[in-house]
Amino acid sequence: MLPRILKILAVSVAVLAPIAGCGPFWVDPYITVRESSLNWVIIHYYNMSRTPIRRIGVEIYGNGQVIVKKGTSELVSNDFAKRYKDEDWSKIRTHRFTIDPKDAHDIFQNLVNFGLLDREKTGKSSKRKSQDRFIAVSANICNNTYSDNVNIFEEDPDLAEQLLDVVREFDNPTR
C-alpha cells in the first residue's frame, strides 16, 4: 500500500508543480530579440599595451542612439571617476550619432546569437591570460540583463571578438 501512495504522490507533484509556478528556473539565453527602445548594450574596451591605457566605450540603444567615448581619461569607462587631478582627466572625446533602430536590433541579435546572455557556458574559456586587451559588456536585451566586470577575452574569446568588431565599427566610422 505504501509504495502505491508514494507513486501517486510523485505523479501529483510532477503534474501540479508546473501549474503552481514551481517549474524550472532556467531561461533560454538564445532569444529572438524584439525591437525596443529599452534594449541597450554598453561595451568597454581597453588597450593596455600602450601607456597611458587607451580606452573606448560604445553605448548602443534600441532607439538607434550611439555614444562613443574614447581617450585615456578614466571618464571613458566611469562617469563617476574621482581622480580629477590626474593628468589624463580631460583627454576624452565623445561622439554621438544615430543609426537605424533596425541596425541596432541586428547588432543585439548577433550578440545574443554569440552567447551574450548565456551565463552557463562551460569549456569555452581561454587558457591564456589576455594581458594587453580587456573588454567588458553590460546589456539589457528584452528584459534579460548581463553585467559582469570580467575580461571577456579570457571568459569567452568568440564573444570577445564579436564585441571588438562592434567597437571597431563605431570607433572610426566612415562619414
JONOR-V199478 format. One record per helix or strand of 2 or more residues. SS is the DSSP state (H for helix, E for strand). FROM is the first residue (numbers start at 1). LEN is the number of residues. Records with the same first field share a line. If there is no record, write none. Layout:
SS: FROM-LEN + FROM-LEN
This chain:
H: 2-18 + 74-3 + 101-13 + 152-4 + 157-15
E: 40-8 + 54-8 + 65-7 + 92-7 + 133-9 + 144-5
